[in-house]
Amino acid sequence: MSRRAEVATRSKAAAIHEMLVAKTPGRASLDGPERESLLPDASFESSRRDGGGGGGGSGGGGKWIAPASDLAGSWTILRSSWLNLLIFAAPLGLAAESLGWGPSATFVLNLCALVPLALLLGCVTEDLSLRLGQIVGGLLNATFGNVVEIILSIAALQKGLYQVVSTSLLGSVLSNMLMVLGMSFFLGGIKFKTLRFNSLASQSSVSLLLLSAISIVLPTAALHLSMGGPDAEHLSNDK
């Protein structure tokens, strides 16, 4: 019995040793022809990622660019909605002013180009939010989701259209924080009797709404107080 136990112990030790050797990195020459057959594929993959050729990483700077797959992905995105075809109005809108087509044609072409760009930007931010979590996704939606309003506000500020900027900001706050949230509650209540919400996301939305309201109220109140109020203004006008 002791002889059999010793043989069994040695066989188990040999099996454990083989498993450890198989899992040890840098031991490809000891693993037999099966692991050696995988090395050419791995070297080919690394050379393709480095830019191809025998020059190491000098061909592509360590970045792997696949033009065929990128073009196929872009074509798939364009075919996902017929609104994406309006993106071809972007170069026309850029060239409209220099060609002398007038402000109306320039505005219409640029507006048509903004529709698919905003749609694609929303799809990208939603896809990233699914992979990065709700908190990071909410931050991305708050920043990149309103990039069109930010660009328009900067352009309006450069032209001195302060009233347009203030009204656009107020409309964005009311639509994003109140209308969208209220429609979500209303439509969700029609389909489901009990709704479940993420408490952290709800607190973040309420905090953003409070911050946006304060950012709008405080400058208005400061301007109102600096002018002395409506009564003082009427008295100064009467004098």
C-alpha positions as CSV (number, residue, x, y, z in Angstrom):
1,M,0.0,0.0,0.0
2,S,2.9,2.4,0.8
3,R,4.4,1.7,-2.7
4,R,1.1,2.6,-4.4
5,A,0.7,5.7,-2.3
6,E,4.2,6.8,-3.2
7,V,3.6,6.3,-6.9
8,A,0.3,8.2,-6.7
9,T,2.0,11.1,-4.9
10,R,4.8,11.3,-7.5
11,S,2.3,11.3,-10.3
12,K,0.3,14.1,-8.7
13,A,3.5,16.1,-8.1
14,A,4.5,15.6,-11.8
15,A,1.1,16.7,-12.9
16,I,1.2,19.8,-10.8
17,H,4.7,20.6,-12.1
18,E,3.6,20.3,-15.7
19,M,0.7,22.7,-15.0
20,L,3.0,25.2,-13.4
21,V,5.4,25.0,-16.3
22,A,2.6,25.5,-18.8
23,K,1.4,28.6,-17.0
24,T,4.8,30.2,-16.5
25,P,5.5,33.0,-18.9
26,G,8.6,33.1,-21.0
27,R,8.8,29.3,-21.2
28,A,7.7,28.9,-24.8
29,S,10.7,26.8,-25.8
30,L,9.9,24.2,-23.2
31,D,6.2,23.8,-24.0
32,G,6.6,21.7,-27.1
33,P,5.6,22.4,-30.7
34,E,2.0,23.4,-29.9
35,R,3.1,26.7,-28.3
36,E,5.8,27.3,-30.8
37,S,3.2,27.2,-33.6
38,L,1.4,30.1,-32.1
39,L,4.4,32.4,-32.1
40,P,4.4,33.3,-35.8
41,D,0.8,34.4,-35.6
42,A,1.5,36.5,-32.6
43,S,4.5,38.1,-34.2
44,F,2.5,38.8,-37.4
45,E,-0.3,40.3,-35.3
46,S,2.2,42.5,-33.4
47,S,3.9,43.6,-36.6
48,R,0.5,44.5,-38.1
49,R,-0.4,46.5,-35.0
50,D,3.0,48.3,-35.3
51,G,2.3,49.4,-38.8
52,G,3.6,46.4,-40.8
53,G,6.9,45.6,-42.4
54,G,10.1,44.6,-40.8
55,G,11.0,48.0,-39.4
56,G,9.5,47.3,-35.9
57,G,7.3,50.1,-34.7
58,S,8.6,52.7,-37.1
59,G,5.9,52.1,-39.7
60,G,2.9,53.2,-37.7
61,G,4.2,54.7,-34.5
62,G,2.7,51.9,-32.4
63,K,-0.9,52.5,-33.6
64,W,-3.0,50.1,-35.5
65,I,-5.2,51.7,-38.1
66,A,-7.6,49.6,-40.1
67,P,-8.9,51.7,-43.0
68,A,-11.2,49.0,-44.4
69,S,-13.0,48.4,-41.0
70,D,-13.2,52.1,-40.3
71,L,-14.8,52.8,-43.7
72,A,-17.2,49.9,-43.2
73,G,-18.2,51.2,-39.8
74,S,-18.7,54.7,-41.1
75,W,-20.9,53.4,-43.9
76,T,-22.9,51.4,-41.5
77,I,-23.5,54.4,-39.3
78,L,-24.5,56.5,-42.3
79,R,-27.0,53.8,-43.4
80,S,-28.6,53.6,-39.9
81,S,-30.8,56.6,-40.5
82,W,-31.8,58.6,-43.6
83,L,-31.2,61.8,-41.5
84,N,-27.5,61.0,-41.6
85,L,-27.4,61.8,-45.3
86,L,-27.8,65.5,-44.3
87,I,-24.2,65.4,-43.2
88,F,-23.2,66.1,-46.8
89,A,-24.7,69.6,-46.4
90,A,-21.8,70.5,-44.1
91,P,-19.2,71.3,-46.8
92,L,-21.9,73.2,-48.7
93,G,-22.7,75.2,-45.6
94,L,-19.0,76.0,-45.2
95,A,-18.6,77.1,-48.8
96,A,-22.0,79.0,-49.0
97,E,-20.7,82.2,-47.5
98,S,-17.6,82.3,-49.8
99,L,-19.7,81.5,-52.8
100,G,-22.1,84.4,-52.0
101,W,-25.3,82.3,-51.6
102,G,-26.6,84.6,-49.0
103,P,-27.2,84.3,-45.2
104,S,-30.5,82.3,-45.6
105,A,-28.9,79.5,-47.6
106,T,-25.9,79.4,-45.3
107,F,-28.1,79.1,-42.3
108,V,-30.3,76.4,-43.8
109,L,-27.4,74.3,-45.0
110,N,-25.6,74.5,-41.6
111,L,-28.8,73.7,-39.8
112,C,-29.3,70.6,-41.9
113,A,-25.7,69.6,-41.2
114,L,-26.3,70.0,-37.4
115,V,-29.2,67.5,-37.3
116,P,-27.2,64.3,-38.2
117,L,-24.1,65.5,-36.2
118,A,-26.2,66.0,-33.1
119,L,-27.8,62.6,-33.7
120,L,-24.5,60.8,-34.1
121,L,-23.0,62.6,-31.1
122,G,-26.0,61.5,-28.9
123,C,-25.5,57.9,-30.1
124,V,-21.8,57.9,-29.3
125,T,-22.3,59.4,-25.8
126,E,-25.1,56.9,-25.0
127,D,-22.8,54.0,-26.2
128,L,-20.0,55.3,-24.0
129,S,-22.3,55.7,-21.0
130,L,-23.3,52.0,-21.3
131,R,-19.7,51.0,-21.0
132,L,-18.4,53.5,-18.5
133,G,-21.4,53.5,-16.1
134,Q,-24.2,55.9,-15.2
135,I,-22.2,58.6,-13.5
136,V,-19.6,59.0,-16.2
137,G,-22.3,58.6,-18.8
138,G,-24.3,61.4,-17.3
139,L,-21.3,63.6,-17.3
140,L,-20.6,62.8,-20.9
141,N,-24.2,63.5,-21.8
142,A,-24.1,66.8,-19.9
143,T,-21.0,68.0,-21.7
144,F,-20.9,66.5,-25.2
145,G,-24.7,66.2,-25.4
146,N,-25.0,70.0,-25.3
147,V,-22.0,70.8,-27.5
148,V,-24.3,72.3,-30.2
149,E,-25.7,74.8,-27.7
150,I,-22.2,75.6,-26.4
151,I,-20.9,76.3,-29.9
152,L,-24.0,78.5,-30.7
153,S,-23.6,80.4,-27.4
154,I,-19.9,81.1,-28.1
155,A,-20.7,82.3,-31.6
156,A,-23.6,84.5,-30.2
157,L,-21.3,86.0,-27.5
158,Q,-18.7,86.9,-30.1
159,K,-21.4,88.7,-32.1
160,G,-22.7,90.5,-28.9
161,L,-26.1,88.7,-28.9
162,Y,-26.4,88.4,-25.1
163,Q,-30.2,88.1,-25.1
164,V,-30.0,85.2,-27.5
165,V,-27.5,83.4,-25.2
166,S,-29.5,83.9,-22.1
167,T,-32.8,82.7,-23.7
168,S,-31.1,79.7,-25.2
169,L,-29.6,78.7,-21.9
170,L,-32.9,79.1,-20.2
171,G,-34.6,77.0,-22.9
172,S,-32.0,74.3,-22.6
173,V,-32.4,74.1,-18.8
174,L,-36.2,74.0,-19.1
175,S,-36.2,71.4,-21.8
176,N,-33.6,69.1,-20.4
177,M,-34.3,69.3,-16.7
178,L,-38.1,69.7,-16.7
179,M,-39.7,68.7,-19.9
180,V,-37.7,65.6,-20.5
181,L,-37.9,64.5,-16.9
182,G,-41.7,65.2,-16.8
183,M,-42.3,63.3,-20.0
184,S,-40.3,60.4,-18.7
185,F,-42.5,60.3,-15.5
186,F,-45.7,60.7,-17.5
187,L,-45.0,58.1,-20.1
188,G,-43.5,55.7,-17.6
189,G,-46.5,56.1,-15.4
190,I,-48.8,55.2,-18.3
191,K,-47.0,51.9,-19.0
192,F,-45.9,50.9,-15.4
193,K,-47.8,51.3,-12.1
194,T,-44.6,51.4,-10.1
195,L,-41.4,53.1,-11.3
196,R,-37.9,52.5,-10.0
197,F,-35.2,55.1,-10.3
198,N,-31.5,55.2,-9.4
199,S,-31.2,57.4,-6.3
200,L,-27.7,58.6,-7.3
201,A,-28.8,59.6,-10.8
202,S,-31.9,61.4,-9.4
203,Q,-29.8,63.3,-6.9
204,S,-27.4,64.3,-9.6
205,S,-30.2,65.6,-11.8
206,V,-31.7,67.6,-8.9
207,S,-28.3,69.1,-8.1
208,L,-27.7,70.1,-11.7
209,L,-31.2,71.7,-11.8
210,L,-30.5,73.6,-8.6
211,L,-27.1,74.7,-9.9
212,S,-28.5,75.8,-13.2
213,A,-31.3,77.7,-11.5
214,I,-28.8,79.5,-9.2
215,S,-26.5,80.3,-12.1
216,I,-29.4,82.0,-13.9
217,V,-31.0,83.8,-10.8
218,L,-27.9,85.2,-9.3
219,P,-26.7,87.3,-12.3
220,T,-30.2,88.5,-12.9
221,A,-30.6,89.5,-9.2
222,A,-27.1,91.2,-9.2
223,L,-28.0,93.2,-12.3
224,H,-31.4,94.2,-10.8
225,L,-29.8,95.3,-7.6
226,S,-27.0,97.2,-9.3
227,M,-29.5,99.2,-11.3
228,G,-31.4,100.2,-8.2
229,G,-34.6,98.2,-8.9
230,P,-37.5,99.2,-11.1
231,D,-38.8,101.9,-8.8
232,A,-35.5,103.8,-8.9
233,E,-35.4,103.4,-12.6
234,H,-38.9,104.8,-13.1
235,L,-38.0,107.7,-10.8
236,S,-34.8,108.5,-12.8
237,N,-36.8,108.4,-16.0
238,D,-39.4,110.8,-14.7
239,K,-36.8,113.2,-13.7
